[in-house]
Amino acid sequence: MDEAIVYSTYKLSNDELESLIKKIPQLKKYQIKNIVDKSIIAGIVIKFSDKIIDLSLKNRLKIIFQKLYEQI
């Protein structure tokens, strides 16, 4: 079975991982590995197959700064 990696700022409980799988049904095909990464500040980053779902605060701030920089 292929592996999906879920990065979060704290170790997710089994209930949280199951809730995530319900919201993203494609994850049912994967063995889920949770890695704690405080650098994402908040939220989660999910990597599976050739996809990355980045719902982290770090990424959102990066997007905001890019948009602000474009306006300068």
BELTARA-V56921 format. One record per helix or strand of 3 or more residues. SS is the DSSP state (h for helix, s for strand). FROM is the first residue (numbers start at 0). TO is the last residue. If there is no record, write none. Layout:
ss->SS from->FROM to->TO
ss->SS from->FROM to->TO
This chain:
ss->s from->2 to->7
ss->h from->13 to->22
ss->h from->24 to->28
ss->s from->30 to->35
ss->h from->37 to->39
ss->s from->43 to->47
ss->s from->50 to->53
ss->h from->56 to->70
